Amino acid sequence: MSDARRRLHASEADHAPQSGAFERRAAGSTSDAEADLVALPADVFLTERRRALLARHGATERAREVHFVRTRDGWHLALSRYGERPTRRHPVLLVPGLAANRFSWDLDAERSVAAHLAGLGFDVFVLELRGHGRSEHPRRRVTLPAELERRGRAQSRGAARSWDWGFHDYVREDVDAALGAVRVLSGAAAVHGVGHSMGGMSLAMRAAARDPRLKSLATIASALDYSGTKSIFHVAKRFTWAARILPHVPLGPIASKLSPVALSMKNPIDAVNVWYANIEVERYRRLVALGFHVIPSPVLTDLAAAFDAPGLADEAGPSVPRLPGTYPVLSIAGTRDVQCAPDAAARHAGGEAVAFGRAHGHREEYGHFDLLVGTHAPAEVWPVLAEWLTSND
């Protein structure tokens, strides 16, 4: 048994996969809403600029197919599905973090958590939240197929949407819809939820609400209560007043423009994302170029609550330590992650926490994204996650 395991016990348009099959509805949401799967082309919400960017970076497709689920408030979300012949009992839902898309989980052929888990027999789905990746974006006018109009399940996007959603919309609407859709598509009774950063936070909030569709929860570089721990966001929190002035923060476009010079030298900006010695420069530049989008200001305002005790809360109160013991929870963190320190990440895990870094016997330190796509992640992090999912399947 590995030391980590012992601690655990203690171009997109050209390569677009087949779109989701015929529309289906099924119960499953804890709110008794229906999972509304709709058949749309995989690239329906991509702009010409986005397609050109993907082509320029040689983005190829590894997902078997792309499905779309419509949330109760009318947004169409993409679910990329990986794996040809699943052999495991329960599917896996991967949720990216703040401003991030599926490239966190599937950066290239050698750094794809999604493809790795699919190769181990899991039916894997990657959710892209509203405004991210292939999912529906604000201010993009798309006329949906006529059959959707006739059925009254969708509206033409003649009236542009705005960046007016918050973090709790991800929890109540997007993750809720995705869990229902994955159950329908896989035929399984429950789903393994795995989230990175804010994606882990959103799944943990579903766990705090005792969502019965979760089989297990694994969070990577995530915490619900950062109070009293080291995080760069304690500094950033001082500027949340700007969120009342700016409707959104154009992180994605700025990052993409700066990607050719990313990690040219060790610097505090790139250190927010990765530990410089644990990722190849060109691979990191690919992540920066393709992996991020605009952040709505209400999301930042909502997340700011996590940096004061008692942490994130919903209508039922603070989520830490409300996570139920009805299903297993794992926390994974990096010792050099300036966003989420291991002690913050461990608070919601009930003792099932693994920290990665040299002090814990690993070959290199770990930052925020290198837990997923770093040089040593395939040999050190991925096996711990896969073993844990397998043991709780």
C-alpha positions as CSV (number, residue, x, y, z in Angstrom):
1,M,0.0,0.0,0.0
2,S,1.4,3.4,-0.9
3,D,2.2,6.1,1.7
4,A,-0.5,8.3,0.1
5,R,-3.0,5.5,0.4
6,R,-2.1,4.9,4.1
7,R,-2.7,8.6,4.8
8,L,-6.0,8.3,2.9
9,H,-7.2,5.6,5.2
10,A,-5.9,7.5,8.1
11,S,-9.8,21.9,-33.4
12,E,-13.1,21.5,-31.6
13,A,-15.3,22.1,-34.7
14,D,-13.4,19.7,-36.9
15,H,-13.1,17.0,-34.2
16,A,-16.5,17.5,-32.6
17,P,-17.9,14.3,-31.2
18,Q,-21.5,13.1,-31.7
19,S,-24.0,15.3,-29.9
20,G,-26.3,13.8,-27.2
21,A,-29.0,11.5,-28.4
22,F,-32.7,12.3,-28.6
23,E,-34.2,14.5,-25.8
24,R,-35.1,12.7,-22.6
25,R,-36.5,13.7,-19.3
26,A,-36.2,12.0,-16.0
27,A,-36.7,12.7,-12.3
28,G,-33.8,12.8,-10.0
29,S,-33.2,16.3,-8.7
30,T,-33.6,16.8,-5.0
31,S,-35.9,19.7,-6.0
32,D,-38.1,17.3,-8.0
33,A,-37.1,19.1,-11.2
34,E,-36.6,17.1,-14.3
35,A,-33.3,16.4,-16.1
36,D,-34.0,17.9,-19.5
37,L,-31.5,16.5,-22.0
38,V,-31.6,18.2,-25.4
39,A,-30.0,17.2,-28.7
40,L,-27.8,20.0,-30.0
41,P,-24.6,20.1,-32.1
42,A,-21.5,20.0,-30.0
43,D,-20.2,23.3,-31.2
44,V,-23.5,25.2,-31.3
45,F,-22.4,27.9,-28.8
46,L,-18.9,28.3,-30.0
47,T,-18.0,31.7,-31.6
48,E,-15.8,31.9,-34.7
49,R,-13.1,33.4,-32.5
50,R,-13.2,30.5,-30.1
51,R,-13.0,28.0,-32.9
52,A,-10.0,29.7,-34.4
53,L,-8.3,29.7,-31.0
54,L,-8.9,26.0,-30.6
55,A,-7.6,25.3,-34.1
56,R,-4.5,27.4,-33.5
57,H,-3.6,25.3,-30.5
58,G,-4.4,22.0,-32.2
59,A,-7.2,21.1,-29.8
60,T,-8.3,17.5,-30.6
61,E,-11.3,15.7,-29.2
62,R,-11.1,12.7,-26.8
63,A,-14.7,12.8,-25.6
64,R,-16.9,10.0,-27.0
65,E,-19.9,12.4,-27.2
66,V,-21.2,15.7,-26.0
67,H,-24.7,16.0,-24.4
68,F,-26.5,19.1,-23.4
69,V,-28.8,19.4,-20.4
70,R,-31.1,22.4,-19.9
71,T,-31.3,23.9,-16.4
72,R,-34.5,24.9,-14.7
73,D,-33.6,28.5,-15.4
74,G,-33.0,27.9,-19.1
75,W,-29.3,27.5,-19.6
76,H,-27.9,24.8,-21.8
77,L,-24.9,23.1,-20.3
78,A,-22.4,20.8,-22.0
79,L,-21.5,17.4,-20.6
80,S,-18.5,15.7,-22.4
81,R,-18.6,11.9,-22.0
82,Y,-15.5,9.7,-22.0
83,G,-15.1,5.9,-22.1
84,E,-16.3,3.3,-24.6
85,R,-17.3,0.4,-22.4
86,P,-17.8,1.3,-18.8
87,T,-17.3,-1.5,-16.3
88,R,-17.7,0.3,-13.0
89,R,-21.0,0.5,-11.1
90,H,-21.2,4.3,-10.8
91,P,-20.3,7.1,-13.2
92,V,-18.0,10.0,-12.4
93,L,-18.9,13.7,-12.7
94,L,-15.9,16.0,-13.0
95,V,-16.6,19.7,-12.3
96,P,-14.0,22.4,-13.1
97,G,-13.1,25.4,-10.9
98,L,-13.6,29.1,-11.1
99,A,-13.5,30.4,-14.7
100,A,-12.3,27.0,-15.9
101,N,-13.6,24.6,-18.5
102,R,-13.0,21.0,-19.5
103,F,-9.4,21.5,-20.3
104,S,-8.6,21.3,-16.6
105,W,-9.6,17.6,-16.8
106,D,-8.6,16.9,-20.4
107,L,-5.7,19.2,-21.4
108,D,-4.0,16.9,-23.9
109,A,-3.4,13.2,-24.7
110,E,-0.9,12.9,-21.8
111,R,-2.7,15.0,-19.2
112,S,-6.3,13.9,-19.1
113,V,-7.8,12.9,-15.8
114,A,-11.0,12.2,-17.7
115,A,-9.4,9.8,-20.2
116,H,-7.4,8.1,-17.5
117,L,-10.5,7.3,-15.4
118,A,-12.4,6.2,-18.5
119,G,-9.5,3.9,-19.3
120,L,-10.0,2.3,-15.8
121,G,-13.7,1.5,-16.6
122,F,-15.5,4.5,-15.3
123,D,-18.2,6.3,-17.3
124,V,-16.8,9.8,-17.1
125,F,-18.6,13.1,-17.6
126,V,-17.1,16.6,-17.6
127,L,-19.5,19.4,-16.8
128,E,-18.9,22.9,-18.2
129,L,-20.8,25.5,-16.2
130,R,-22.9,28.2,-17.8
131,G,-20.7,30.7,-19.6
132,H,-17.8,28.2,-20.0
133,G,-16.5,26.0,-22.9
134,R,-19.2,24.5,-25.0
135,S,-22.0,25.5,-22.7
136,E,-24.3,28.5,-23.4
137,H,-22.7,31.9,-23.0
138,P,-24.2,35.3,-22.4
139,R,-24.6,37.7,-25.3
140,R,-24.3,34.9,-27.9
141,R,-27.5,34.9,-30.0
142,V,-28.2,31.3,-31.1
143,T,-31.4,30.1,-32.6
144,L,-32.0,26.6,-31.3
145,P,-33.5,23.8,-33.4
146,A,-37.1,24.1,-34.4
147,E,-38.2,21.0,-32.5
148,L,-37.1,22.6,-29.2
149,E,-39.1,25.7,-30.0
150,R,-42.2,23.6,-30.8
151,R,-42.0,21.7,-27.6
152,G,-41.7,24.9,-25.7
153,R,-38.6,23.7,-23.9
154,A,-36.3,26.5,-25.1
155,Q,-36.5,30.0,-26.4
156,S,-34.6,31.7,-29.2
157,R,-31.7,33.7,-27.8
158,G,-32.8,36.9,-29.4
159,A,-32.7,38.6,-26.0
160,A,-29.1,38.4,-24.9
161,R,-28.4,37.1,-21.4
162,S,-26.1,38.9,-19.0
163,W,-23.4,38.0,-16.5
164,D,-25.8,38.1,-13.5
165,W,-25.4,34.7,-11.9
166,G,-23.6,33.8,-8.7
167,F,-21.9,30.8,-7.1
168,H,-25.1,29.5,-5.6
169,D,-26.7,29.3,-9.1
170,Y,-23.9,26.9,-10.0
171,V,-24.9,24.8,-7.0
172,R,-28.7,25.0,-7.3
173,E,-29.0,24.9,-11.1
174,D,-25.9,23.7,-13.0
175,V,-24.6,20.9,-10.7
176,D,-28.2,19.9,-9.9
177,A,-29.0,19.5,-13.6
178,A,-25.7,17.7,-14.3
179,L,-26.3,15.1,-11.6
180,G,-29.7,14.4,-13.0
181,A,-28.4,14.1,-16.5
182,V,-25.5,11.8,-15.6
183,R,-27.9,9.5,-13.9
184,V,-30.2,9.4,-16.9
185,L,-27.4,8.8,-19.4
186,S,-25.6,6.2,-17.4
187,G,-28.6,4.5,-15.9
188,A,-26.9,4.5,-12.5
189,A,-28.6,5.3,-9.2
190,A,-25.8,7.5,-7.9
191,V,-22.7,9.4,-9.1
192,H,-19.2,9.9,-7.9
193,G,-18.6,13.7,-7.7
194,V,-15.1,15.0,-8.2
195,G,-14.5,18.7,-8.2
196,H,-11.4,21.0,-8.6
197,S,-11.3,24.2,-6.7
198,M,-14.7,25.9,-7.0
199,G,-16.0,22.8,-8.6
200,G,-15.3,20.9,-5.4
201,M,-17.0,23.6,-3.4
202,S,-20.1,23.4,-5.5
203,L,-20.3,19.6,-5.2
204,A,-19.6,19.9,-1.4
205,M,-22.6,22.2,-1.1
206,R,-24.7,19.6,-2.8
207,A,-23.3,17.1,-0.2
208,A,-24.1,19.5,2.6
209,A,-27.7,19.5,1.4
210,R,-27.6,15.6,1.5
211,D,-28.2,15.2,-2.2
212,P,-29.0,11.4,-2.5
213,R,-27.6,11.2,-6.1
214,L,-24.0,11.5,-4.8
215,K,-22.3,8.2,-4.2
216,S,-19.1,9.9,-3.0
217,L,-17.3,13.2,-3.1
218,A,-13.7,14.0,-3.9
219,T,-12.5,17.6,-3.8
220,I,-9.2,18.7,-5.2
221,A,-7.7,22.0,-4.1
222,S,-11.0,23.0,-2.6
223,A,-12.2,24.2,0.8
224,L,-15.5,25.5,2.3
225,D,-13.8,27.5,5.1
226,Y,-10.5,29.3,4.4
227,S,-10.6,31.4,7.5
228,G,-7.3,31.4,9.5
229,T,-5.4,29.7,6.7
230,K,-2.9,31.0,4.1
231,S,-4.6,32.0,0.8
232,I,-3.9,34.6,-1.8
233,F,-7.7,35.3,-1.7
234,H,-7.5,36.8,1.7
235,V,-5.7,39.7,-0.1
236,A,-8.1,39.6,-3.1
237,K,-11.1,39.8,-0.7
238,R,-10.1,43.4,0.0
239,F,-11.1,44.3,-3.6
240,T,-14.6,42.8,-3.6
241,W,-16.0,46.3,-3.6
242,A,-15.0,46.4,-7.3
243,A,-17.6,43.6,-8.0
244,R,-20.3,46.2,-7.3
245,I,-19.0,48.3,-10.1
246,L,-17.8,45.8,-12.7
247,P,-20.4,43.2,-14.1
248,H,-17.7,40.7,-14.8
249,V,-13.9,40.1,-14.7
250,P,-12.5,39.2,-18.2
251,L,-10.0,36.7,-16.8
252,G,-10.1,34.3,-19.8
253,P,-9.5,36.8,-22.5
254,I,-6.6,38.4,-20.6
255,A,-5.0,35.1,-19.8
256,S,-5.3,33.9,-23.4
257,K,-3.6,37.1,-24.6
258,L,-0.7,36.6,-22.1
259,S,-0.3,32.9,-22.6
260,P,2.7,33.1,-25.0
261,V,4.8,34.6,-22.1
262,A,3.3,32.6,-19.2
263,L,5.8,31.0,-16.9
264,S,8.7,32.7,-18.7
265,M,10.2,33.0,-15.3
266,K,9.2,32.2,-11.7
267,N,6.7,34.9,-10.8
268,P,3.8,35.5,-8.4
269,I,1.1,35.6,-11.0
270,D,1.6,32.1,-12.4
271,A,2.3,30.9,-8.9
272,V,-1.5,31.4,-8.2
273,N,-2.1,28.6,-10.7
274,V,0.8,26.2,-10.5
275,W,4.1,25.3,-8.8
276,Y,6.6,26.3,-11.5
277,A,8.8,23.2,-11.2
278,N,5.9,20.8,-11.6
279,I,4.6,21.6,-15.1
280,E,6.1,22.0,-18.5
281,V,6.1,25.5,-19.8
282,E,4.3,24.8,-23.1
283,R,1.7,22.6,-21.4
284,Y,1.0,25.4,-18.9
285,R,0.7,27.9,-21.7
286,R,-1.9,25.7,-23.4
287,L,-3.9,25.6,-20.2
288,V,-3.8,29.4,-19.9
289,A,-4.7,29.9,-23.5
290,L,-7.6,27.6,-23.7
291,G,-8.8,26.9,-20.1
292,F,-10.4,30.0,-18.7
293,H,-13.4,32.3,-19.2
294,V,-15.0,35.4,-17.9
295,I,-16.0,35.5,-14.1
296,P,-19.3,37.1,-13.2
297,S,-18.8,39.5,-10.3
298,P,-21.7,38.0,-8.2
299,V,-19.7,34.7,-8.2
300,L,-16.8,36.5,-6.6
301,T,-19.0,38.2,-4.1
302,D,-20.6,34.9,-3.1
303,L,-17.2,33.1,-2.8
304,A,-15.8,35.8,-0.5
305,A,-17.9,34.3,2.3
306,A,-15.6,31.3,2.3
307,F,-12.7,33.4,3.7
308,D,-14.4,34.4,6.9
309,A,-15.5,31.9,9.6
310,P,-17.7,29.8,9.5
311,G,-17.2,29.6,5.8
312,L,-19.7,29.1,2.9
313,A,-23.3,28.8,3.9
314,D,-26.7,28.2,2.3
315,E,-30.2,28.5,3.7
316,A,-29.5,25.7,6.2
317,G,-26.4,27.4,7.6
318,P,-22.6,26.9,7.3
319,S,-21.6,23.9,5.3
320,V,-18.6,23.0,7.5
321,P,-18.9,20.7,9.3
322,R,-22.3,19.9,7.9
323,L,-21.1,17.3,5.3
324,P,-23.0,14.1,6.2
325,G,-21.2,10.8,6.9
326,T,-23.7,8.9,4.7
327,Y,-21.1,8.7,1.9
328,P,-17.3,9.0,1.8
329,V,-15.5,12.4,1.3
330,L,-11.9,12.8,0.2
331,S,-9.8,15.9,0.1
332,I,-6.7,16.3,-2.1
333,A,-4.4,19.4,-1.7
334,G,-1.0,20.7,-2.7
335,T,1.6,22.0,-0.3
336,R,2.5,25.0,-2.5
337,D,-1.0,25.9,-3.5
338,V,-1.3,29.6,-2.6
339,Q,-5.1,29.4,-3.2
340,C,-6.0,26.5,-1.0
341,A,-3.7,25.3,1.7
342,P,-3.9,21.6,2.8
343,D,-5.2,22.6,6.3
344,A,-8.2,24.5,4.7
345,A,-8.9,21.6,2.3
346,A,-9.0,19.0,5.1
347,R,-11.7,20.7,7.2
348,H,-14.6,19.2,5.3
349,A,-13.1,15.8,4.7
350,G,-13.5,14.2,8.1
351,G,-10.0,12.9,8.2
352,E,-9.9,11.5,4.6
353,A,-7.3,14.1,3.4
354,V,-4.1,13.7,1.3
355,A,-1.5,16.4,0.9
356,F,0.9,16.3,-2.1
357,G,4.4,17.7,-1.8
358,R,8.0,16.8,-1.0
359,A,7.3,16.8,2.8
360,H,4.9,14.0,2.1
361,G,7.3,11.9,0.1
362,H,6.4,13.1,-3.4
363,R,8.9,14.0,-6.1
364,E,7.9,17.6,-6.3
365,E,5.8,20.3,-4.7
366,Y,2.3,20.8,-5.9
367,G,0.3,24.0,-6.6
368,H,-3.3,24.5,-7.7
369,F,-3.7,23.1,-11.3
370,D,-0.6,20.8,-11.3
371,L,-2.6,18.5,-9.0
372,L,-4.5,17.7,-12.3
373,V,-2.1,18.4,-15.2
374,G,1.3,18.7,-13.5
375,T,4.4,16.7,-14.6
376,H,4.1,14.2,-11.7
377,A,0.3,14.2,-11.4
378,P,-0.2,11.1,-13.5
379,A,2.2,9.0,-11.4
380,E,1.3,10.4,-8.0
381,V,-2.1,12.1,-7.8
382,W,-4.2,10.3,-10.3
383,P,-3.6,6.8,-8.8
384,V,-4.7,8.0,-5.4
385,L,-7.9,9.4,-6.8
386,A,-8.6,6.3,-9.0
387,E,-7.9,3.9,-6.1
388,W,-10.2,5.9,-3.9
389,L,-13.0,5.9,-6.4
390,T,-12.6,2.2,-7.1
391,S,-12.7,1.3,-3.4
392,N,-15.9,3.3,-2.9
393,D,-17.7,2.2,-6.1
